[in-house]
Amino acid sequence: MAESTEATMANIPPDAENPSGTREAEGVTAVPERVRRRWKRRMAGWMLLLILGWLGGAYLLLPLVWKIKESRHPALDDLPDVTRAADNIPGDPLNVSLIGSENDLIKGMAAAKWLEAKPLSLSSDLKIAEATVLKRPDDQAPVSSLYLFGRKEDLAFEKQVGDDPRQRHHVRFWKTDKIDPDGQPVWIGSAAFDKGVGLSHRTGQITHHIDGNVDQERDTLFVDLNEAGVLSDEYIVQHFHKTLEGKNGGGDEWHTDGNLYVGVLIPE
């Protein structure tokens, strides 16, 4: 009789012993899965909010705050020796000047192995990002725009350092309304060395950071121009800068001896 009972029990389907057992097991695994999905959705939402907050702060709010702050210091408007960023934040200092035609300037810089920078575009930005991540050199990567006389730079040149696209020599030039005694146009520029890529100390935007010793970059450019033999004359305008130190649009500190180096290009 015991054997018959055991056999009968053995033939009872599992659902008959515990009709809700399988559903309970399913319920146990289904609840954590729903929780996990809800948690992932919430995390994605928080990440999106953080990214949108950073973009809004770095590219909208903080530049506006700095623009307002700078507008409260009228003395900064009396500094013709400093460029401006697009949002009117003080940029890099002016420290070089070349005299000659645009064609002579482009050819002279090329002879000194400083290549003309490409204009900013979506494709060039993507190429910079790729070069930075993969550490591929880009001899003509664009430079960010700085402003003088109410317009961005007329010409920009750069000289790569090794294979690291994050470091480079670069200079921007603006054509002034001045003409030298020989009738040649006068260009004024800002030379600085990019030492790396990071976030702006002022706005949080992605930017190159410059080395604070802008005089060294000024000197480097003129050494290269002299070695290329493209200058007929050069001189120094002492005390060109009223302010010998400051910060650029990215919040990088710079300092100078106050002198402006001027070179006269050999005409073609």
DOKOLKOL-57814 format. One record per atom (N, C-alpha, C, O): x, z, y; residue in three letters. Coordinates in steps of 0.02 Angstrom, whole numbers, padded with zeros to 5 digits, always signed. Atoms other than C-alpha are relative to their C-alpha. Layout:
BEGIN
XZYALA ...
This chain:
BEGIN
+00042+00000-00060MET +00000+00000+00000MET +00044+00000+00063MET +00029-00035+00111MET -00047-00002-00056ALA +00145+00041+00118ALA +00030-00068+00012ALA +00037-00090+00069ALA -00030+00066-00007GLU +00223-00127+00081GLU -00049-00048+00030GLU -00031-00090+00071GLU +00052+00044-00027SER +00058-00214+00118SER -00009+00011+00075SER -00017-00036+00113SER +00008-00016-00072THR +00042-00123+00284THR +00058-00029+00041THR +00047-00057+00094THR -00058+00026-00036GLU +00220-00169+00335GLU -00003-00075+00006GLU +00015-00104+00057GLU +00005+00073-00002ALA +00189-00350+00288ALA -00050-00022+00051ALA -00040-00071+00087ALA +00052+00017-00048THR +00030-00352+00389THR +00025+00008+00071THR +00013-00035+00114THR -00028-00013-00067MET +00119-00276+00540MET +00051-00054+00020MET +00055-00074+00077MET -00052+00050-00014ALA +00259-00402+00524ALA -00031-00066+00021ALA +00000-00104+00058ALA +00033+00064-00016ASN +00134-00545+00535ASN -00039+00002+00065ASN -00066-00049+00086ASN +00036-00005-00064ILE +00055-00479+00696ILE +00041-00033+00055ILE +00099-00014+00065ILE -00039+00033-00054PRO +00107-00593+00842PRO +00021+00050+00053PRO -00014+00100+00063PRO -00023-00046-00052PRO +00206-00509+00980PRO -00052+00011+00054PRO -00059+00067+00078PRO +00050-00008-00052ASP +00066-00541+01105ASP -00056+00047-00022ASP -00087+00080+00019ASP +00052-00045+00025ALA -00053-00448+00992ALA +00022+00072+00005ALA -00018+00116+00020ALA -00026-00068-00007GLU +00061-00295+00993GLU +00000+00021+00073GLU -00016+00078+00090GLU -00005-00015-00072ASN +00085-00306+01182ASN -00019-00062+00039ASN +00024-00099+00063ASN +00022+00062-00031PRO -00021-00441+01259PRO +00031-00013+00068PRO +00042-00070+00088PRO -00028+00010-00068SER +00053-00410+01431SER +00075+00005+00002SER +00105+00002+00056SER -00073-00010+00001GLY +00233-00387+01373GLY +00038-00058+00030GLY +00082-00049+00072GLY -00036+00058-00025THR +00288-00564+01406THR -00012-00009+00074THR +00035-00024+00112THR +00016+00008-00071ARG +00198-00572+01573ARG +00035+00053+00043ARG +00058+00039+00098ARG -00036-00053-00037GLU +00274-00404+01624GLU +00073-00018+00008GLU +00103-00007+00061GLU -00071+00019-00004ALA +00446-00470+01581ALA +00009-00055+00051ALA +00057-00056+00090ALA -00005+00053-00050GLU +00410-00626+01680GLU -00007+00028+00070GLU +00029+00007+00116GLU +00010-00031-00065GLY +00347-00519+01824GLY +00061+00036+00024GLY +00077+00036+00083GLY -00061-00038-00019VAL +00504-00413+01821VAL +00053-00047+00027VAL +00087-00030+00076VAL -00051+00046-00025THR +00616-00566+01842THR -00025-00040+00060THR +00016-00060+00102THR +00026+00040-00055ALA +00499-00656+01963ALA +00005+00036+00067ALA +00018+00005+00118ALA -00001-00038-00063VAL +00493-00516+02094VAL +00068-00002+00033VAL +00072-00017+00092VAL -00066+00004-00032PRO +00682-00507+02123PRO +00016-00070+00025PRO +00050-00078+00076PRO -00013+00068-00022GLU +00688-00697+02135GLU -00034-00014+00067GLU -00005-00045+00111GLU +00035+00009-00064ARG +00558-00696+02273ARG +00035+00038+00056ARG +00041+00015+00112ARG -00036-00040-00050VAL +00653-00558+02361VAL +00064-00035+00021VAL +00080-00037+00081VAL -00062+00034-00016ARG +00814-00655+02349ARG -00013-00060+00045ARG +00025-00073+00093ARG +00015+00058-00041ARG +00733-00811+02421ARG -00018+00021+00071ARG +00003-00010+00120ARG +00019-00024-00066ARG +00656-00712+02563ARG +00061+00025+00039ARG +00066+00014+00099ARG -00061-00025-00032TRP +00824-00629+02598TRP +00044-00058+00024TRP +00073-00054+00078TRP -00040+00058-00020LYS +00912-00798+02601LYS -00029-00034+00061LYS +00007-00055+00106LYS +00032+00030-00058ARG +00783-00867+02722ARG +00013+00040+00063ARG +00026+00013+00117ARG -00012-00042-00058ARG +00805-00718+02836ARG +00072-00006+00023ARG +00085-00009+00083ARG -00070+00007-00018MET +00995-00732+02830MET +00013-00067+00035MET +00049-00070+00085MET -00008+00065-00032ALA +00985-00918+02871ALA -00028+00001+00071ALA +00001-00028+00117ALA +00029-00006-00067GLY +00871-00876+03017GLY +00045+00038+00048GLY +00054+00017+00105GLY -00045-00039-00042TRP +00991-00744+03083TRP +00062-00040+00018TRP +00086-00037+00075TRP -00060+00041-00014MET +01140-00863+03066MET -00016-00053+00052MET +00024-00066+00096MET +00020+00050-00049LEU +01044-00997+03161LEU -00006+00030+00069LEU +00016+00000+00118LEU +00006-00033-00065LEU +01002-00874+03299LEU +00068+00017+00030LEU +00079+00009+00090LEU -00067-00016-00024LEU +01184-00819+03310LEU +00035-00062+00027LEU +00067-00059+00080LEU -00032+00062-00022ILE +01245-00999+03322ILE -00030-00024+00066ILE +00005-00044+00112ILE +00033+00021-00062LEU +01114-01042+03453LEU +00018+00046+00058LEU +00025+00023+00115LEU -00020-00047-00053GLY +01158-00884+03549GLY +00070-00014+00025GLY +00082-00011+00085GLY -00069+00016-00021TRP +01343-00928+03548TRP +00002-00063+00041TRP +00036-00066+00093TRP +00001+00063-00037LEU +01308-01107+03604LEU -00029+00010+00070LEU -00002-00015+00119LEU +00031-00012-00065GLY +01193-01047+03743GLY +00044+00040+00046GLY +00049+00026+00105GLY -00043-00042-00041GLY +01314-00914+03801GLY +00063-00036+00022GLY +00083-00032+00080GLY -00065+00032-00014ALA +01474-01017+03789ALA -00007-00061+00044ALA +00037-00073+00086ALA +00005+00063-00035TYR +01409-01180+03859TYR -00050-00002+00057TYR -00053-00051+00095TYR +00049-00002-00054LEU +01269-01127+03977LEU +00006+00062+00044LEU +00018+00057+00104LEU +00003-00061-00039LEU +01265-00945+04029LEU +00066+00019+00032LEU +00070+00028+00093LEU -00064-00023-00028LEU +01449-00897+04048LEU +00030-00048+00051LEU +00056-00025+00102LEU -00024+00044-00055PRO +01500-01055+04143PRO -00038+00010+00064PRO -00009+00007+00118PRO +00039-00013-00060LEU +01357-01018+04263LEU +00022+00065+00033LEU +00028+00068+00094LEU -00023-00064-00027VAL +01415-00838+04282VAL +00066-00009+00036VAL +00076+00018+00091VAL -00065+00010-00031TRP +01592-00895+04319TRP -00006-00042+00064TRP +00030-00031+00113TRP +00010+00041-00060LYS +01529-01025+04441LYS -00025+00043+00058LYS -00002+00036+00114LYS +00025-00046-00051ILE +01432-00891+04534ILE +00055+00046+00024ILE +00062+00059+00084ILE -00054-00045-00018LYS +01581-00774+04529LYS +00050-00034+00046LYS +00072-00005+00096LYS -00049+00034-00041GLU +01700-00904+04599GLU -00029-00016+00069GLU +00008-00016+00118GLU +00029+00016-00065SER +01576-00950+04736SER +00000+00060+00047SER -00009+00052+00107SER -00003-00060-00042ARG +01589-00771+04797ARG +00071+00013+00026ARG +00083+00062+00062ARG -00069-00007-00023HIS +01775-00796+04830HIS +00018-00064+00038HIS +00050-00108+00010HIS -00012+00061-00038PRO +01785-00926+04970PRO +00074-00018+00004PRO +00091-00076+00013PRO -00072+00015-00006ALA +01975-00909+04974ALA +00023-00048-00053ALA +00071-00085-00043ALA -00020+00046+00054LEU +01984-01003+04809LEU -00012-00072+00020LEU +00022-00117-00006LEU +00013+00069-00021ASP +01912-01156+04895ASP +00055-00026+00045ASP +00057-00086+00059ASP -00054+00021-00045ASP +02065-01160+05009ASP +00065-00015-00038ASP +00118-00020-00008ASP -00059+00013+00040LEU +02184-01195+04864LEU +00000-00072-00024LEU -00027-00087-00078LEU -00002+00071+00022PRO +02215-01383+04857PRO +00051-00012-00054PRO +00060-00069-00077PRO -00052+00008+00050ASP +02353-01350+04731ASP -00024+00017-00070ASP +00016+00023-00116ASP +00028-00017+00065VAL +02236-01308+04587VAL -00059-00047-00015VAL -00100-00059+00029VAL +00056+00043+00021THR +02118-01423+04491THR -00061+00043-00013THR -00058+00105-00008THR +00062-00034+00016ARG +01940-01378+04445ARG -00028-00027-00066ARG -00021-00086-00082ARG +00037+00022+00059ALA +01842-01382+04283ALA -00067-00027+00021ALA -00085-00023+00080ALA +00064+00031-00016ALA +01673-01469+04273ALA -00049+00049+00031ALA -00090+00030+00072ALA +00045-00051-00026ASP +01583-01305+04310ASP +00029+00036+00061ASP +00005+00090+00079ASP -00031-00025-00061ASN +01694-01274+04463ASN +00045+00060-00010ASN +00066+00091+00039ASN -00049-00053+00014ILE +01803-01143+04377ILE +00069-00028+00015ILE +00083-00086-00002ILE -00068+00025-00012PRO +01985-01157+04435PRO +00033-00023-00065PRO +00027+00009-00117PRO -00032+00029+00059GLY +02085-01266+04315GLY +00075+00011+00001GLY +00099+00063+00023GLY -00073-00004+00002ASP +02270-01301+04290ASP +00029-00014+00069ASP +00000-00051+00108ASP -00031+00011-00066PRO +02388-01297+04440PRO +00032-00069+00004PRO +00052-00098-00047PRO -00034+00063-00013LEU +02458-01456+04517LEU +00074+00014+00010LEU +00093+00060+00047LEU -00071-00014-00004ASN +02646-01467+04498ASN +00045-00061+00000ASN +00106-00055+00004ASN -00040+00062+00001VAL +02702-01650+04493VAL -00033-00053+00044VAL -00093-00052+00055VAL +00025+00057-00039SER +02685-01806+04600SER +00044-00060-00012SER +00106-00055-00014SER -00037+00062+00008LEU +02735-01986+04571LEU -00025-00050+00051LEU -00084-00052+00068LEU +00016+00049-00051ILE +02740-02127+04698ILE +00013-00070-00029ILE +00068-00085-00051ILE -00005+00067+00027GLY +02706-02305+04643GLY -00068-00027-00018GLY -00118+00008-00013GLY +00063+00031+00019SER +02573-02425+04586SER -00024+00028-00067SER +00014+00060-00103SER +00027-00023+00064GLU +02458-02387+04440GLU +00037-00031-00058GLU +00050+00002-00109GLU -00036+00034+00053ASN +02548-02516+04335ASN +00070+00030-00009ASN +00092+00039-00066ASN -00067-00031+00005ASP +02718-02439+04377ASP -00005+00070-00032ASP +00039+00090-00070ASP +00010-00067+00029LEU +02650-02266+04332LEU -00010-00004-00075LEU +00021+00033-00113LEU +00014+00006+00072ILE +02583-02321+04163ILE +00063-00023-00038ILE +00078+00004-00090ILE -00060+00025+00034LYS +02741-02418+04118LYS +00056+00052+00001LYS +00093+00059-00047LYS -00051-00051-00004GLY +02854-02278+04179GLY -00011+00056-00049GLY +00036+00080-00081GLY +00015-00053+00048MET +02766-02147+04075MET +00011-00024-00071MET +00035+00014-00113MET -00011+00028+00068ALA +02770-02261+03922ALA +00075-00003-00016ALA +00096+00011-00072ALA -00072+00002+00010ALA +02958-02285+03946ALA +00028+00069-00014ALA +00077+00077-00051ALA -00020-00070+00012ALA +02975-02095+03949ALA -00030+00028-00064ALA -00022+00087-00079ALA +00031-00018+00064LYS +02878-02092+03784LYS -00059+00049+00008LYS -00072+00091-00036LYS +00064-00036-00010TRP +02721-02013+03858TRP -00054-00054-00004TRP -00055-00100+00037TRP +00051+00051+00013LEU +02572-02111+03793LEU -00065+00017+00037LEU -00082+00075+00047LEU +00063-00009-00036GLU +02409-02138+03886GLU -00052+00028-00048GLU -00062+00003-00103GLU +00050-00032+00041ALA +02272-02025+03819ALA -00063-00042-00003ALA -00082-00074+00046ALA +00063+00036+00008LYS +02113-02103+03750LYS -00055+00036+00038LYS -00051+00097+00048LYS +00056-00033-00033PRO +01950-02070+03842PRO -00040+00042-00049PRO -00040+00030-00109PRO +00041-00043+00042LEU +01834-01935+03778LEU -00061-00038-00027LEU -00093-00076+00010LEU +00059+00030+00032SER +01700-01993+03655SER -00015+00039-00063SER +00025+00081-00084SER +00018-00035+00062LEU +01609-01932+03500LEU +00050-00015-00055LEU +00070+00030-00092LEU -00046+00019+00053SER +01724-02030+03386SER +00069+00032+00010SER +00101+00053-00038SER -00065-00031-00013SER +01880-01964+03473SER -00002+00075-00013SER +00046+00104-00037SER +00008-00071+00014ASP +01813-01786+03462ASP +00003+00014-00074ASP +00036+00062-00096ASP -00001-00008+00073LEU +01784-01806+03275LEU +00070-00011-00027LEU +00092+00023-00074LEU -00069+00013+00023LYS +01959-01877+03255LYS +00045+00059+00016LYS +00089+00076-00023LYS -00039-00059-00018ILE +02032-01727+03348ILE -00013+00056-00050ILE +00034+00089-00073ILE +00018-00052+00047ALA +01937-01608+03234ALA +00032-00012-00068ALA +00059+00034-00099ALA -00031+00018+00064GLU +01998-01700+03079GLU +00075+00011+00002GLU +00105+00039-00044GLU -00073-00007-00006ALA +02178-01705+03142ALA +00020+00073+00003ALA +00072+00091-00025ALA -00016-00071-00006THR +02174-01520+03184THR -00004+00035-00068THR +00040+00074-00086THR +00010-00033+00065VAL +02106-01466+03015VAL +00053-00023-00050VAL +00081+00017-00087VAL -00047+00028+00049LEU +02219-01583+02915LEU +00072-00002+00026LEU +00118-00022-00010LEU -00066+00000-00031LYS +02367-01562+03035LYS +00032-00069+00001LYS +00091-00077-00017LYS -00025+00068-00007ARG +02384-01748+03064ARG +00014-00013+00073ARG -00027+00004+00116ARG -00016+00013-00070PRO +02470-01805+03223PRO -00046-00052+00030PRO -00068-00098-00004PRO +00040+00048-00037ASP +02369-01898+03354ASP +00032-00008+00069ASP +00022+00032+00114ASP -00041+00009-00059ASP +02482-01968+03489ASP -00039-00017+00063ASP -00013-00012+00118ASP +00040+00019-00058GLN +02339-02023+03602GLN -00067+00036+00002GLN -00117+00009+00025GLN +00062-00039+00000ALA +02210-01886+03579ALA -00023+00010+00072ALA +00018+00020+00116ALA +00024-00010-00068PRO +02098-01867+03732PRO +00013+00070+00026PRO +00022+00117-00013PRO -00006-00066-00032VAL +02118-01724+03855VAL -00068+00016+00033VAL -00105-00029+00051VAL +00062-00019-00034SER +01974-01626+03928SER +00005-00018+00074SER +00060-00020+00102SER +00001+00022-00069SER +01922-01678+04102SER +00009+00059+00048SER -00024+00111+00042SER -00006-00045-00057LEU +01982-01583+04255LEU -00015-00040+00063LEU -00012-00102+00063LEU +00025+00035-00060TYR +01927-01623+04432TYR +00041+00017+00062TYR +00063+00073+00073TYR -00034-00005-00064LEU +02010-01652+04599LEU -00029-00054+00046LEU -00044-00109+00022LEU +00029+00047-00047PHE +01943-01738+04755PHE -00071-00021-00022PHE -00094-00076-00006PHE +00068+00014+00022GLY +01771-01729+04674GLY -00006-00047-00059GLY -00061-00072-00073GLY +00003+00045+00058ARG +01817-01835+04522ARG +00050+00024-00053ARG +00096+00061-00039ARG -00045-00017+00053LYS +01900-01817+04354LYS +00065-00040+00006LYS +00069-00086+00046LYS -00065+00032-00004GLU +02079-01871+04323GLU -00005-00076-00007GLU -00047-00101-00044GLU +00000+00073+00005ASP +02117-02056+04348ASP +00040-00023-00060ASP +00022-00073-00092ASP -00042+00016+00058LEU +02252-02059+04214LEU +00023+00064-00034LEU +00030+00116-00001LEU -00025-00058+00037ALA +02311-01941+04078ALA +00049-00025-00053ALA +00038-00077-00085ALA -00051+00019+00048PHE +02464-01947+03967PHE +00019+00062-00042PHE +00009+00119-00021PHE -00020-00055+00043GLU +02531-01844+03823GLU +00060-00019-00043GLU +00075-00078-00052GLU -00057+00010+00045LYS +02681-01822+03710LYS -00006+00050-00056LYS -00006+00111-00045LYS +00013-00042+00058GLN +02656-01756+03535GLN +00061+00042-00018GLN +00118+00023-00005GLN -00053-00045+00024VAL +02757-01611+03463VAL -00004+00002-00076VAL -00049+00034-00103VAL +00001+00000+00073GLY +02798-01642+03280GLY -00065-00029-00028GLY -00092-00077-00001GLY +00061+00023+00033ASP +02648-01664+03165ASP -00060+00045+00014ASP -00113+00036-00016ASP +00054-00047-00013ASP +02542-01525+03237ASP -00041-00023+00060ASP -00016-00021+00117ASP +00040+00025-00055PRO +02399-01597+03342PRO -00023+00053+00049PRO -00048+00038+00103PRO +00021-00054-00043ARG +02364-01426+03415ARG +00049+00012+00057ARG +00032+00045+00107ARG -00050-00008-00052GLN +02524-01432+03517GLN +00020-00068+00028GLN +00029-00116-00008GLN -00018+00063-00032ARG +02568-01566+03643ARG +00018+00012+00073ARG -00005+00060+00105ARG -00012+00003-00072HIS +02641-01601+03814HIS -00054-00045+00030HIS -00072-00096-00001HIS +00049+00045-00031HIS +02512-01674+03932HIS +00000+00009+00076HIS +00017+00061+00103HIS +00003+00001-00073VAL +02488-01720+04114VAL -00060-00043+00021VAL -00074-00094-00009VAL +00055+00037-00030ARG +02339-01778+04217ARG +00021-00022+00071ARG +00054+00016+00106ARG -00016+00025-00067PHE +02356-01885+04375PHE -00063-00022+00037PHE -00109-00050+00009PHE +00052+00024-00046TRP +02242-01917+04523TRP +00033-00041+00055TRP +00086-00022+00081TRP -00024+00041-00055LYS +02270-02054+04649LYS -00025+00029+00066LYS -00086+00038+00074LYS +00020-00028-00065THR +02270-01982+04825THR -00013-00056+00049THR -00004-00115+00034THR +00012+00050-00052ASP +02223-02070+04986ASP +00062-00009+00043ASP +00059-00042+00095ASP -00063+00004-00038LYS +02405-02054+05046LYS +00041-00060-00023LYS +00039-00080-00081LYS -00044+00057+00013ILE +02526-02200+05058ILE +00069+00017+00026ILE +00076+00043+00082ILE -00067-00016-00023ASP +02715-02181+05068ASP +00023-00054+00050ASP -00011-00104+00058ASP -00023+00048-00051PRO +02818-02273+05203PRO +00008-00072-00026PRO +00005-00119+00013PRO -00007+00067+00029ASP +02843-02419+05082ASP -00067-00030-00021ASP -00070-00083-00051ASP +00066+00026+00017GLY +02656-02439+05059GLY -00022+00013-00071GLY -00071-00016-00094GLY +00018-00016+00069GLN +02651-02366+04884GLN -00046+00060-00003GLN -00038+00107+00036GLN +00046-00057+00006PRO +02510-02250+04830PRO +00034+00062-00027PRO +00083+00058-00065PRO -00026-00065+00022VAL +02544-02065+04801VAL -00048+00029-00051VAL -00108+00034-00039VAL +00038-00031+00053TRP +02485-01986+04639TRP +00020+00074-00006TRP +00079+00090+00001TRP -00016-00070+00011ILE +02473-01799+04611ILE -00027+00020-00068ILE -00079-00003-00090ILE +00019-00015+00069GLY +02464-01719+04440GLY +00011+00072-00020GLY +00042+00112+00015GLY -00005-00066+00030SER +02454-01566+04333SER +00028-00006-00071SER -00004-00034-00115SER -00033+00002+00065ALA +02576-01548+04188ALA -00002+00069-00032ALA +00014+00119+00000ALA +00004-00063+00036ALA +02551-01413+04057ALA +00010-00013-00075ALA -00002-00068-00099ALA -00013+00006+00072PHE +02596-01381+03875PHE -00056+00034-00039PHE -00068+00094-00029PHE +00051-00030+00044ASP +02456-01354+03748ASP +00036+00033-00058ASP +00070+00001-00097ASP -00034-00037+00053LYS +02516-01218+03631LYS -00045+00013-00061LYS -00020+00037-00112LYS +00044-00012+00057GLY +02363-01208+03519GLY -00073-00012+00018GLY -00089-00025+00076GLY +00072+00010-00009VAL +02175-01226+03495VAL -00035+00066-00015VAL -00017+00101-00062VAL +00038-00062+00011GLY +02051-01082+03509GLY -00061+00001+00043GLY -00084-00051+00067GLY +00059-00008-00041LEU +01903-01014+03604LEU +00020+00019+00071LEU +00067+00059+00081LEU -00013-00017-00069SER +01901-01005+03793SER -00007+00075+00011SER -00055+00105-00013SER +00004-00071-00015HIS +01937-00829+03856HIS -00057+00015+00050HIS -00078+00072+00057HIS +00052-00010-00051ARG +01804-00856+03990ARG -00069-00017-00025ARG -00118+00018-00011ARG +00067+00024+00020THR +01662-00952+03907THR -00012+00001-00075THR -00069-00002-00096THR +00009+00002+00072GLY +01694-00949+03720GLY -00002-00071-00028GLY -00012-00080-00088GLY +00000+00069+00023GLN +01700-01140+03712GLN +00066-00015-00035GLN +00117+00017-00023GLN -00060+00023+00035ILE +01823-01228+03597ILE +00044-00038+00049ILE +00021-00083+00084ILE -00045+00031-00049THR +01976-01279+03698THR +00072+00006-00022THR +00089+00045-00067THR -00072-00010+00008HIS +02164-01301+03701HIS +00021+00057+00046HIS -00006+00065+00101HIS -00029-00052-00042HIS +02263-01153+03767HIS +00069-00022+00023HIS +00109-00048-00016HIS -00063+00023-00027ILE +02409-01189+03882ILE +00051+00057+00001ILE +00034+00116+00002ILE -00055-00048-00011ASP +02578-01104+03894ASP +00002+00017+00074ASP -00006-00027+00116ASP +00003-00023-00069GLY +02587-01001+04052GLY +00057-00026+00044GLY +00050-00027+00106GLY -00057+00023-00039ASN +02756-01070+04105ASN -00009-00074+00017ASN +00021-00117-00016ASN +00014+00070-00017VAL +02693-01229+04189VAL +00061-00033+00032VAL +00066-00095+00032VAL -00061+00029-00029ASP +02861-01252+04278ASP +00041-00035-00054ASP +00072-00087-00042ASP -00039+00029+00054GLN +02943-01287+04111GLN -00027-00068-00019GLN +00011-00114-00034GLN +00030+00065+00016GLU +02821-01427+04075GLU +00013-00051+00056GLU +00025-00110+00043GLU -00018+00042-00057ARG +02849-01497+04250ARG +00072-00026-00007ARG +00086-00085+00002ARG -00070+00019+00008ASP +03036-01496+04217ASP +00010-00048-00058ASP +00049-00095-00054ASP -00005+00043+00059THR +03014-01575+04045THR -00019-00072+00017THR +00014-00119-00004THR +00022+00067-00019LEU +02918-01721+04119LEU +00053-00036+00040LEU +00066-00095+00029LEU -00049+00033-00043PHE +03050-01756+04250PHE +00066-00014-00036PHE +00100-00062-00020PHE -00058+00015+00043VAL +03191-01744+04123VAL -00012-00065-00037VAL +00031-00108-00041VAL +00017+00060+00038ASP +03102-01876+04019ASP -00001-00062+00045ASP +00022-00116+00024ASP +00003+00056-00046LEU +03071-01988+04170LEU +00070-00021+00022LEU +00085-00081+00028LEU -00069+00015-00019ASN +03254-01976+04222ASN +00038-00033-00057ASN +00076-00080-00047ASN -00034+00029+00057GLU +03316-02013+04047GLU -00024-00071-00013GLU +00014-00113-00039GLU +00026+00068+00009ALA +03203-02166+04042ALA +00023-00046+00056ALA +00015-00107+00051ALA -00026+00041-00055GLY +03281-02225+04207GLY -00054-00035+00040GLY -00044-00092+00062GLY +00055+00033-00035VAL +03115-02260+04293VAL -00010+00027+00071VAL -00055+00006+00106VAL +00005-00028-00067LEU +03143-02158+04452LEU +00056-00025+00046LEU +00114-00025+00026LEU -00051+00020-00049SER +03231-02224+04607SER +00020+00058+00045SER +00074+00057+00075SER -00015-00057-00042ASP +03223-02058+04697ASP -00045+00058-00022ASP -00097+00047-00053ASP +00041-00058+00015GLU +03158-01881+04675GLU +00018+00056+00049GLU +00075+00060+00072GLU -00012-00057-00044TYR +03141-01726+04782TYR -00051+00055-00016TYR -00098+00044-00054TYR +00042-00058+00013ILE +03059-01555+04782ILE -00034+00023+00064ILE -00002+00031+00116ILE +00037-00030-00055VAL +02923-01492+04897VAL -00005+00074-00014VAL -00043+00096-00057VAL -00001-00072+00011GLN +02958-01307+04908GLN -00062+00034+00030GLN -00091+00011+00079GLN +00057-00040-00024HIS +02821-01177+04931HIS -00065-00040+00003HIS -00108-00028+00045HIS +00061+00040+00003PHE +02688-01305+04886PHE -00060+00045-00017PHE -00115+00036+00009PHE +00053-00045+00022HIS +02587-01168+04802HIS -00003+00062+00045HIS +00048+00094+00058HIS +00010-00063-00037LYS +02515-01028+04907LYS -00006+00058-00048LYS +00014+00115-00032LYS +00008-00052+00052THR +02473-00932+04748THR +00045-00018-00058THR +00043-00074-00083THR -00050+00014+00052LEU +02608-00917+04616LEU -00022+00018-00070LEU +00016+00010-00118LEU +00026-00015+00066GLU +02499-00860+04472GLU -00076-00003+00001GLU -00107+00002+00054GLU +00073+00004+00003GLY +02321-00875+04411GLY -00022-00011-00072GLY +00016-00002-00119GLY +00029+00016+00065LYS +02207-00921+04267LYS -00037-00066+00005LYS -00068-00081+00056LYS +00035+00064-00001ASN +02139-01090+04218ASN -00071+00008-00027ASN -00095+00064-00038ASN +00070-00002+00022GLY +01964-01137+04158GLY -00010+00033-00067GLY -00064+00059-00081GLY +00005-00032+00066GLY +02000-01073+03983GLY +00020+00073+00001GLY +00019+00107-00051GLY -00021-00069-00005GLY +02059-00905+04049GLY +00073+00011-00015GLY +00096+00068-00020GLY -00071-00007+00014ASP +02242-00942+04011ASP +00039+00015+00064ASP +00028-00017+00116ASP -00041-00018-00059GLU +02366-00861+04131GLU +00055-00052+00010GLU +00083-00078-00038GLU -00056+00044-00016TRP +02493-00971+04219TRP +00039+00029+00059TRP +00012+00069+00098TRP -00043-00023-00056HIS +02637-00939+04339HIS +00048-00056+00018HIS +00065-00098-00023HIS -00043+00053-00025THR +02749-01049+04445THR +00046+00025+00054THR +00034+00077+00084THR -00044-00016-00056ASP +02893-01045+04567ASP -00027-00028+00065ASP +00002-00017+00119ASP +00033+00026-00060GLY +02779-01137+04688GLY +00023-00068+00022GLY -00002-00094+00072GLY -00027+00064-00021ASN +02876-01300+04694ASN -00036-00059-00032ASN -00058-00056-00090ASN +00029+00063+00024LEU +02805-01476+04676LEU +00056-00051-00007LEU +00093-00064+00040LEU -00051+00051+00012TYR +02919-01607+04597TYR -00030-00069+00015TYR -00084-00085-00009TYR +00023+00067-00020VAL +02902-01782+04672VAL +00050-00052-00024VAL +00110-00044-00014VAL -00043+00054+00023GLY +02970-01941+04594GLY -00025-00067+00026GLY -00085-00080+00027GLY +00017+00067-00024VAL +02975-02118+04664VAL +00016-00049-00056VAL +00073-00057-00077VAL -00007+00047+00056LEU +02946-02248+04528LEU +00033-00065+00022LEU +00020-00090+00077LEU -00031+00065-00013ILE +03052-02405+04521ILE -00053-00054-00008ILE -00082-00060-00062ILE +00053+00051+00006PRO +02932-02549+04559PRO +00020-00055-00049PRO +00079-00069-00059PRO -00013+00052+00050GLU +02915-02685+04429GLU +00029-00062+00034GLU +00043-00112+00000GLU 
